[in-house]
Amino acid sequence: MPHAGHREGVPTMVLLEHVTKRYEIGGALSVIALDDVNLEVDQGEFVVVLGPSGSGKTTLLNVVGALDSTTSGEVTVAERRVTGASRAELSRFRRGTVSFVFQSFNLFPSLTALENVRFGVDVAEKPGGREVARRVLEEVGLGARVDHFPHELSGGEQQRVAIARALATGNPVLLGDEPTGELDFRTGVQILGLLQAQADAGMTVLVVTHNREISRIADRVIELSSGRVVSDGPPKGGKAPIADLHW
């Protein structure tokens, strides 16, 4: 059944059906990271997932992005069945369907900011790599830092390169693990504005964060606790403009 905010005629881009993820930690011990999760996310939705450490937020992203497999249940993204797909199919899926903003950046130390972003465009097999990379780096405020290597950039600047790489692919689903975690407030708001603009243009954006303030500008807020969805709906008090954020 579609979620409460589903818009008629809008495609479902992320569908989790009875998804459980269990990690075996030796012997008879196991940890349940996701516990019978059912979730639908529409095209163009900006969804924020909240929850304390250990609630399953990152595991949820990894399952949606095919970086991790499920123990049981079905995952479908952009009408492509992820569950049970071959290694080659999953590789093509990750290149052309989902883009990640990792909490640890995952930049190549021997490549400049421009080359790191261009690499993402090239892997996604999209045209205009260099021009697209330069344009997106300018959009995230790094136009003057394109030829710098990661070790020459601050943590916040490295995070913006990682975000630029994800945006430059043009893939229909963007997954962000604490994408503003290393950014000062002003830059964080700038990046959130870019993510919101991508959602407005039809990209599906799924962000996990500890920062509850960010959830105020989301279309939907999903809260996890002990691997279960405990709430799912619009922000309390309604969706707020970015200008109202503070932290």
N, C-alpha and C positions, 0 to 999 in steps of 0.2 A: 504494500500500500504506500502511495507517495507520502512524503512528509508534509507537515501542516503548511509550509510555505511554498510548496510546489506550484509552479505556474503552468497552466495548461498549454501544451504544445512545446514546452521547453525540454530538450533532451536531458536525460539523466546521465551525468558524466562519471559519477563514482557510485558503485552499488556494492555494499557488503551485506551478505546474507548469512546469518548465524556463524559469524567468524570467531573462531577461538584460536589463540596462539599460546602454546604451552612450551616452556623451555625446561628441558631436563637438566638437572644440576648434579646428577650422580645418584646411583642407587634408586631408591623409590621416591626420591625427592623431586619435585618439579615446581615451577613458578608459572602461574597463569597470568600472562601479560594482557591478553584480550579474552573476554569471557562472553561468548554468544552475542557478538555485536552485530546489530542490524543498522545500516546507515545508507541514506541516499543523498547525493549532492548534485544539484542541477548545473547545467552549463551557465557560466557567468555569475555564479554565487561566490561571495567572499565569506568563507567560513573560518571561524576561530575556534580552536579546540583548547580548552582549559583543563587543568588538573594538576595536582601535586606531583612531585617526582615519584616515579614508580607507578603512576596511574595508567600507563599504557599509551601515552600520547605519541612518543617517537615510534613505538612498535606499530601503531596505527598508520603513520606516514609510510613506514617501510613496507608494510603490507600493500598499501595502495600503490606505491611506486615499484612494486615487484623486487625490492631489495631483500625481502624476507618472505618466506612461504607461510601459509596457514597450517595449523594442525588439523582444522576442519572448517567447513564452510566454503562459500564461494565469493570470489572477488571479480568484478567486471568494471573496467575503466574505459571510457570512450567506446563503449559497445564491443570491447575486446575482452574475452574471457582470460583472465590472468591465471586463475587456478588451473593447474595441470598443463600449462603451456610448456613447450620445449625451451631449452636454453637459448636456441637461436631466436625463437619467437619472443622471448622475454628481452633479449638484447635489442631487437628491433623496436619493441614496445618502449623500452626506456629511452632509446634515441629519439623517437619521433612522437611520443605521446606525453611524457611527463618530464618536467624540469625540477631540479632540487636546489634548495638553498640550505646547505648543511651548516649546523652549528659550528663545526670545526673548519669551515671554509673550503677545504679540499682544493686549494689552488696549487698549481705546479710551480715549485720554487724557481725553476730555470726559465720560466716564461714571463714576459712582461704582462702588465694588466691587459693590454690590448690583445696579446697572444692568448692569454687565458680565456678571454671572452670569445675570441674568434674560434678557439678550439671547440667550445660548446656549440657554436653555430655549425662548424664543419662536421662534428660528430652527428648532429641532428640532420645533416644533409640538406641544409637550407642555403639558399643563394646569398651572395653579397656579404660574405663573412667579414671582411675587413671594414667595410663601410658600416655595416650593421653594428659591429662591435664598437666602433668609434662613436657612433650616434648614441648608443645606449650608455656608454661610459660618460658621455656628456650629460645625459639625462640624470644620472645618479651623482653628478657633481664632481666627476673625476676627469674632465676633459684635459686638464693640465698634467695628469699623472699617468697617461696611457703608456708611456715608455718606462715606467718604473717597475722593478721586480717586487714580489711580495715582501721580501725582507726590508725594502725601502719604504713600505707603507705601514701606517698605523693599523691597529686591530680593526678600527671602524672602517678604514679605507679598504682593507682586505675584505671585510664583510660586504661592502658596496660592490667590489669586483665580483664576488660570488653571486650577488643579486643580479648584477648586470648580465652575467653569463647565463643565468636562468631565464631572464627576460628576453635575451637576444635570440634564444632558440625558436621563439614563437610557438612552442608546443602548447596544446590546448589545456593542459593541467599543470599548475605550479604548486609544489609542495614545499613549505618553509618550516624549518625547525628553528624556532627562536630567531627569525630573520633580522630583528632589530636589537638583539641581545647585546651586541658590542658597540652600539651606536649611541651617541649623545641624543638628547631629546629632539633638537632641531633637525638633525639628519634622520633620526628615526621617523619623525613625522613626514619628512620628504619622501622616504622610502615607502611608507604606508600609503601616501598619496599615489605613488606610482603603481603599487599593487592594486589599489582600489580602481585606478584608471584601467588597468588591465582587465579586471573583472567587469567593469562597465563596457569594455570592448568585446566581451564574450569569453575571456579566459576564466577557467575555474580555478580559484585560489583557495588552498587549504593550509592554514597556518596554525602551528601549535606554539603555545607560549605560556609562561608563568604570569605574564603581565596582564592582569584583568582589565586594565584601562584600555588596552588595544581592542578588546572585545566590543567596546562601545560603538565602534564604527563598522562592525561586521553586519552582514545580512542575517547570519545565524551564529549562535554560540552553542557549542556542544561541550558539555562537561563530562569528564571521565573520572571514575573513582574505582580503584581496584580492578581495572580492566573492563568496567561496565559503563555504558552511557547512562548517566543519572539525570541529565536534563538536555533538552534540545529545543531551541526556539530563538526568537529574536532577542536582541539585547534588552535587558530590563530598562524600562523607561523609553524604549524606542531607539532607533539608530541615530547616533549623534554625528554632527559634522566634525571633520578632522580638527578644525580650529578649536574645538572644545576640549581636546585631549590635554592631559598634563600628568607628568610623573617625575 
